[in-house]
Amino acid sequence: MIKLPSPKFSETRLGITLQQIAHDVVTALGYVGAMVSTYERDGAIPVRAFFVDPNIVTENRLHQWEEQLTQLTDQPVSLLNPTYARVYLDRKEDQTNLSVQAIRKHKPVISNHIFDLFVPIIPKEGKPLFDSVIQSTLDVQQVVAVPFFLKSADGADADILGTLFAAKSSKITDQDVRILTAFGRQAAAAIEIERQRMQVLQVARQLTTEIQTQIGREDQILHQIVNGVVNVLGYIGAMLATYEKADNSLPLRAVCFDSSLEIEKWERRILKLMRNPISIANPDPDVARVYVNEEAYQENLSTKAVNARGPVVSDDLYSLFVPFVPSAARRVLKLLQRTVGIKQVIAVPFFLETAVDGEPEIVGNLFAATTREDGFQTEEIELLRAFGQQAAAGIRNARLYREVEQLLVKSEQQRREIEDLYRKADERRQVAELFGKMAFNAAANVHTLRNHIGAFSTHLQLMLMYKNDKERLGSLLESGPRYVKRLQDASAILDNLHEPWHDQADEAVDVNEALRESVQKVVERLNIGEKIYVELALAEGLAPVFTAYEMFVEAFKILIKNGMEAILEKNQIGGDGSYSHIPDMILGVLRVESQRLDVETLEIIVQDNGAGIPAGKTSDIFDLRYSTKAAGMGFGLFWLKDYVEGMGGRVWVESALGEGTTFHVLLPIVK
């Protein structure tokens, strides 16, 4: 699954709007400088936008002042970076800050000192530099902090949203305050719009998590995605086509339209003008498809997006249906577009990360139509791409599920042939059936279960091969108890999976508690005593993440077990479960660390000083069926990455051969 990078705040729609407000206060109203801060849910008030008249002071000069302040105060100082440039509404030492005073008083507060904007971000040791150098260089006489709020239904101020600051070379008048208050309301409106968008995004993330649980039901996955685009993201229509490699075609597989579109009424008018009618409301994928390499389909928006390998936007609704809809019916589509108010349509291709000839493999196209005046914005396109990637993941998982079922059917046939030779074969059948049911939700255990089943399958095949050779067959039967034990271990895994064929309920998960359990389970499973030192560096007071607890534990068991096995591999110790011959010494160190990266994100680090990963292979380890173990299925890290990204997180790896490996996992916290 391709994970799209999150844009910096300054590159988001809200960030750009707030920066424009700061810019307009300076360039249009004649202030020396302006800043905008937003109020966050943890009580922080970080600077989100900043602009100073470049004719008065350059950006280089600002950085020089920051360096001087850093030297004076002996701590990092940044007037622009929200990591440093933030105060907290309820923190005692921040109460003299001009922003905090303005919010608490619910009205603008004016000061003669720029320093009041930055206390206590800048310790008192920096005040002389502000008073004698910075304020005089900027020629600032007064500064003002103007709070802005979300208005309630009766017009009263309700939720705090942030503060607008302005610095002026003369006294700040009542007229100034009124104008700046109007600019503050503009900032408040932008923040409220962003809040609503984030609520939609949160629902969208929940939807993508649900999509990943629809293992084996490809049609349901596709319809759930287009329904989400319309009913969750608010677009007037959505369609989804999958790519068929056999004939390079994209058949239309799922559609959803807002009821206000009255698509059937318009479709009846269009069908009358078509020689070969194709329904859009209820498409037949055998007929409603485009062929990527054929000349007749090159003007279709779907073909253009695939060839461009990225989203393509059009102002013409007809571009979605050429050449199916003849030019004679184009006027009906234009009338539909004008009547309903469709401004733009978009085709968003989605891919699998598995490379084919160095290129990601095309899986399909997601289409959407919007009635919004400003069309598709960058963030909306990124969200649609994320939905498309969930479609890719869902299709891949459903097809893998069918492959697994076929393999299990074949294995079942082999089992029947030698059922009279091994009394425990029925247990293997139960394991195979349960393995088919648990599929994706139990993917964290598949590699372990696969090892047991593989060993047993090999043993049974040998017995079948030598069923007429009494001597060899007798030898194989004598080793039966060992394979019975492996079946019992496989059965124990299944017993602990908590009915994985059912959806597992999400909950607020205590990250540290789950990590401790992951470590404990791996240590017990490997049975290596204290020969690998496990260092836990878990930050206290971490906010929870929202997921299924057991799936979280299984995910990090994969990383912890891989790390320990890498240490054993470096010490040339096999993974047969017998470590009594290991010298009484520490073989290596595994470190598990948790920390809060920012107000929205937690980071978990799993680090070992084991064998490491060969150069050029770090991008392969998350691929399905990639494994360094002879009996490995190559499923654990593949699923881990999909699971983390399904939560809205990110995982990457750093490694040096012979030195060790570090996995970084970023997870969104519960809001």
N, C-alpha and C positions, 0 to 999 in steps of 0.2 A: 504494500500500500504506500503510495507516494504521500509524504507528509508535506504540506505547504507551510513555508516559514511564516511566522507571525510578523506583521509589519510593525516597525517602531511606532510609538505613540505619535510622534511628529508626522508620520506618514499616513496616519489614519484620517478618516473624514473629520472626526472631532478635533484631532490635533491640528489639522490644517485650518479648520474654522477658528479655533482659539488663537492660533498664530496670526491669522488675518485680522482678528479683532485687535490684538496688540499692535500690529502694524498700522491699522487705521487710526488708532488713538494717537499715534505719533505723527504719521504723515498727514492725516486729514485734520486733526485738531491742534497740532502744533506742540504736543508734549515732548519732553526730552526722551522719556522712555516709558514703557508699559510692560506689565506682566499679568498673566492670568494663572490662578491656582485653582485646583479642584479639590473638593472635599471627598475623601475616600471613606469606605465603610469602617476601616480600622481607626478612624479619627485623625488620620494624617491629612495635611494640606500641602501637597507638593506643587512646585512651580511647573506648569505644563506649557507655557508659552512666554516668550521674552523678546522684546525688540527695543533697541536704542537707536536714536537718530545717528546714522553712520557719519553724518557731517560733524558730529560733536565728538564721538569716540568710536574707534574701530574695534572689531572683534579681537584683534591681536592685543590691543590695549587692555581689554577686559580680561583676557587670559593672563596678561602680565600682573594685573591686580590680584587675580586668584593665586598666582604663584607667590606674590608678596605676602598675602594673607596666610597662605599655607606655612610659610617660613615663620611668620610672627606667632601663629597659634599652635604650631607643631602638630597639625592634623589636616587631612585633606579638605580643601575648600573648593566648592564649585557653586557659582551663583546661578547656574543654568541647569545643572544636572539634577533631576527630581530625586535621585537617590540620596543626595546630600541636601538639596534646597527644599526642605520640607519641615514643617512644624506640626505639632499635635494639639488639637483643640483642648484636650483635658489634661495635658502634661503641665505640671506645676511651673517648670522653668520656662515654658513657652508663653505664659500669660501676658508678658509685656510686649509680645510681638504684635505689630500693627494689624495683621490679618486676624489673629485670634481676638483682639479687642473689637474689631469691626463686626465679626460674626457674633460675638457674645452680646454686643450692644444692639445688634440688628440695624445698624446704620453706619454710614461712612465715617471714618476717623482720619483726621488730618494731622500731620506731624511736620516739624521743621527739619527732621533728621532722616536721611536715607537709611542710616544704620538701624532704625526702628523696624524696617522691613525685614531685616535679616537676623535680628536677635532671636534666639541664641544660636542660630546656625553659625554665625560668626561670633566667637567668644569676645569678651570685653577687650581682650588684647588688640583686637582689630579695629576698635572704634576710632582711635586717633587717625588711622589711615583713611577711614571713611570720611571723618570730619574735615581733615586738613587737605586731603588729596582728591579723593573720588568725588565728593560732593562739590568741591570748588571747580574741578575740571569739567564736570557735567553742567556747572552753573545752575544747580537745582536749589530753589528756594523752599519749596514744600512738596511733600508726597501725600498721597491719599490712598486708603484702602476702602474699596466699595464692595460690600458683600452682596451676593445675589442668591435668591432662594427660589424653590419651586412653589408656585402659587397654588393654594387650595381652591376648592370650588367657590368659596365665598370671597376670594380675592386676597385673603390674608397670607402672609409668608408661612410656608410650611417647612419642607426639608431644606437643609443647607446644601447648596451646590458648589459654592466656591467664592473666590474673591478676585476683583479686578483692581490692579494697582496702577497708579500713574504718577510720574514725577514731572514737575513744571518749574520753569525758570522764574516764575512770578507766583503771587499768592493764588491759591485755589479758591474760586468763587462758588457761590451757590449755583450759578448757571453751569459751572464746570461739573459740579456734583450731579446735577440733573441729567446732563448729557452722558456722563460716565455711567450713571445708573441705567440709562437706556441701553448702553453697550453691554452692561452686565446682564440685562434681560436677554439680550441676543445670545450671550454665552450660556445662560441658563437654558434657553430653548434648545441650543445645540447639544447640551449635556443630556437633557431629557430625551431628545431623539435618540441619542446614543444608548441611553438606558433601555429604551424600548427595543432597540436593535439587539442589544446584548441579551435581553429576555428571549427574543426570537432565537438567537444563536444558542442559548442554553437549551431551549426546547429542541432545536435542531440536533445538538449533541446527544441528547437523550434518544432522539429518533435514530441516529446513526448507531448508537449502542444496541438498540432493539433490532436494527437491521442485521447486525452481526450474529444475532442469536437465531436467525431464520435459516439455519443450516439445512441444506437439502431442498429448500423450497424457493427455487429461482424466480418463478413468476410472482410469488408473494413479495419477494424482496424488491423486484422492479416496480411493482405497483405501490409498495410502501414508499419508495423514494419519490415517485412523481406526485403521490398524494401529499407527501411532506413539503415538496416544493410549492404546491398550491396552497395547502391548508395551514402550513406552519410558516413558510417564508412569505406568503401573501401574493404570489404571482398569479396571473389570471389563467395561465395554462402551462402545462409541462408535458413533455413526451420523452421516451427513452428508447434508444435503438441499441442492439448489441451487434458486435462485429463477428461475422462468420468468415473464418479464414479460408474455407473450402472454395468459395466463389468471390471473395473480397466484397461482400455485401454487408449492408447495415439494415436489417429488418426492424420495423417498428414493433416493439414488444409491449409497451405500456403507455397509457395516456391518462391525463386527468385535466379537467377544465372546471373553472369556477362556474357555478350554476348561472351567474349573471350573463355568461357568454352566450347561452342558449345555442350551443354548438349544433344540435340536431336540426334546428330551424335553418341555420345557414348552410349546413351540409346538404340538406335537401335541394336547396337552390343550386349549389355547386354540382351535385351529382347529375342534375338534368343536362348539364353542359359537357359531360364527360362521356367518351365512347366506352371506356373501360372503368366503370365506377369503382373507386376505392374509398372505403369508409375511413374517416379519421377518428370518429368517436369510438368505433369498435373495429380497429384495424386487423386485417388478416396478414400476419408477418410473412406469409408465402408470397403475397402480392405487394404489400406496402413496404418496399425496400429499395434502397439505392445501391448502385454498384460503383465502388470507389474508382475503379480504373477505366470505366466506360465513358466515352466522350459525352453522351447524352445527359450525364448526371453531374458534370463538372460545375454547373452553376448552382447546384443545390447547396444550401448552407452546411448540411452535414458533411458532404464531400470536402468542402472548403476547410472546415475545421479539422478534419482528419489529415488533409494534406498540409495544413499549417501547423499541425501538432499542438494546437492551442485554441482557446476560445475565439470565436468569430461572431461579431455583432452586426446586425442589419436593421435598417429602418423599414424594411419591406417584408411584410408577413408572407408574401408569395414565395420568397426565397427558401422557405421551409418545405414547400410543396412542389416546386419545379423538379422534374417535368411531368409529375403525375397530374397536376391540375393544368389543363390547357390554357393558353393565353386568353381564350374567350372567357374563361371564368375568373381571370385575374381581377376584373373590375368588381366582381362580387367580393373577393377577398379584400380589396381596397375599401369597399364600402363597410365590410365587417370591421376592418381595422379602424376606420374613422368613427364608426358608430360606437364601438366598445371603448375606443380610446387607447388602443395598443400603440405604444411609442417605439418599442424595439423588441426584436427577438434575438435569441442567442443560441449558438450550438457550442457545447462544452465537451470536448473529447476526454475520455478517461483511459488510463493505461495501467498495466501491471508493471511492477518494478522489475520483474524477471526480464532480463535483456535478451533480445533476439538480434543478432548481428550488431550488437552495440547500442541498439535502440530499444526503449521501453515498448512493450507489446500493446497495441491498441485493443481495447476491450469493447468500447462502444461510445455513444454520444448521448448527452443529456441536453434537452432543449427546454427553453422557458420563454414566456412572453410577459412583458411588463407594461403596465399603464402609467408608471411613474414618469413625471415630466422630465426628470434628469436622466432617464434611461438607466442602464446598468452601470453602477459605480464599481471601482476597483475591488472594494471589500465584498460586494455582492457577488462578483465574479469568482473571487477566491472561495466564498462559501459554496457556490454552485460547483466549483471544482472539487471541493471537499465532499459534497454529496455524490458527485460522479465517482470519486475514488471509493466511496462506500459501496456504490454499485459494483465497481470492479472487484472489491473484496468479497461482496456477497456472491457474485457470480462465480468467482474462483472457489470460494468455500463450498458452494452447492455442487460444483463439478468435482471437486476433490472428494466430497462426501459420496458421490456416485461411484467414483473410482474405488474408494475404500470398500463400499458395499460389494462391488464386483470382485475385489480381491478376497473379501470374506466369504463370498459364495464359493469361490474356487477352493479356498481353504477348507470350507465345510465339506465339499465333495471328497477331498483327500482324507478328511477325518473319517468319513463313512467307510472308506475302503479298508481301513485298518482298525475299525471299532472293536472287533473281537480280540485284538492283540493288546489292547491297553484299556484297562477298566476305568481310568480317569479321563478318557477322551470326552465324555459328556461335559466335564468341567470346562474343557477348552471351548466346546460349543457355546456354553453360557458366557464365557469370556468374550468370544467373538461377537455374539449377539449384543451384549452390553457395550462392547467397544463401538459397534455400529451406531447404537443409540446415543452414546455420550458425545461422539464426534467432536465438534468445536469446543463446547463448554468444558470438556475434559482434556483439551489439547495439551495442557501442561503436563499431563501424565502419559501421553501417548508414547513418547520415546521410551519410557521405562517399560510400559506394557508391551510395546513392540519387541523389545529385547527378549522378554520371557516367551512370547508367542513364537518369535523367530527360532529360538533355541529348541523349543518343543517341536515346531514344525520340521526342523532339520532332523531331529531324533526320529520322528514318525516316518519321515521319508526314507531314512536309512533302514528302519525296520521293514518298510514295504519293499525296499530294494533287496534285502537279504531274508525275506520271509521263508524262502526255501533252503536257506543255509542255516541249519540248526545251531552250529557252533557260534557263528557271528550273531545270530538272533538271540541266543542265550546270553551272550556278552552284553548285548544292548539292553535286554530285559533286566540284567543285574544293575544297570545304571538308572533304572526306572525311578527309584526313590528320589534321586537328585532332581529329576524333572518334575516329579510330583511336587517337590518343595517349590520349584519355580512357578508351577501352576497355583500353588497356595499363595505365593507372594502376589501373583497377578490378581487372584481373587480378593486379597486384602486391599489392593489398590482400588478395585471396583467398589468394595464395601465402604470405602472412605470418601467416595465421590459425591455423596449426598444427592442421589437421583439426578445426575447431570443432564439427563435428557429433558428435564424441566428447566424453564428459565430460572436463573438464580437471582434472588431479589437484591437490589442495590441498597446499600446502607452507608452511613458515615463510618468510615474505617479508620481506626487508630493506627497510623502508619508504623510507629515504633513497636507496638504490640504485635502487629502482623509480621514485621521483620524478625523480631525475636523468635516467633514461632517458626518462621521459615528456616532460620539457622538451626534451631533445635531439631527439626524434622530431618534436615540434611545430615547433621552430625549423627543422629541416631541411625539413619539409613546407611551411611558409609561405615559406621562402626570403627572409627580411626582413633578413638580416645582423644588425647590432647596433643596428638602429633602435628596437627595444624592449629596454629594459634588464631583464634577469631577475635578480632578487635571491633567492638561496637562503639561507634561515635554517633549517638542518636541525640539530636537536639531536643530539648525539653519544650513542652507547650506548643507542639506543632498542630496546626489546624488539620482536621481529617480530610480524607479524599472520599469521593462518592463512587463506590463500586461494590461488587460482591466480595465479601471477606475471604472466602475460600479460594476464589480465583486469584485474588491479590497474593495470598500466601503461596499458591502454586507457581505464580509468575516469578516470584523472587527466589523460590527454591531452585528454579532453572539456573539463574545466574550464580547462586551460591554453590550449587553442586558442580557446575562447570568450572568455577574458580578452584574448588578443592581438587577436582580431578586434574586440572592443569598443574597444580602443585605436585600431585602424585606423579604425573607424567614427567615433569622436570626431574624428579628424583628417580626416574626409571622404575616406578612401582606400578604394577598392573592394577586393573580395576576389577579383580575377581572377588573382592569382599574379604580376602584373608590378608591381614596386615600384621600377623604376629611376628613375622620376620623383620619388621622395620626396626631399625636401631632406636633406642630410647632417646630421641632427640626431636627438636622442632624442625619439621620439614619446610615450613613456609608460613606466611601470614596472609590471612584473608581479612580485609577491612570492609565493614558495612557502615556507611555514614548516611545520616539524614539531616537535612537543613532546609530552612525557608529561604528560597531564592529571592522572592519579592512578594508583594501582597497577594498575588494570584497563583503563585507557583511554589511547589516543593521540589527539591532535588534529592534523589537517592543515588548513592555511589557504591558500587560493589567492585572492589579492587583486590587483585591477587598478584603475587610475585611468582607465578607459575611459568609454564613453558612459552606462553605468548602465542600470537597468531602471525603466520608468515606475512611478509610485506605483500600488499596487493590483495589480500584475502579478507580484510576487515569488512569490505562491502558485500562479501558473499555469505557471511555467516548467518545472515537473516533470511537467506533463500530457503525455500522448501526443498527438503531432501539433501541439503548440504550438511555433511557431517564428517568429522575427522575420525569417528569410531567405526570399526568394521561392522558392528551390529547396530549402528545408530540409524535412526529414521530421518534425522535432520528436520524435526518438527518443532522442537522446543523453542529455539530462538525465533523461528518464523512466527510461531503463535504469540510469543511474548511481544514482539514488535507490533503485531496487529492489535493485540489486547491493549497495549499502552496507548497507541494512536487512537484506538476506538474510544478511550477515555478523554481524548483531547490532549494527550501528552506527547512525549517525544523520547526516543532512545537512540544513543549512539555509542560507539566503542573506540577506545584508543588502545593500541597495543604495540609492543616491541618484542620480537622473537627472542626468547631466552630470558626476558626481563619481567614480563608480566602483562596483565590486561586490566583495563579500567572501563566499566560500563557506567554511563551516566543516564539516569532516567528522570525526566521532568514530568510532573503530574499537576493538573489543576486542583486547587483546594476547594473544599465545600464553601460556597458563598451563602 
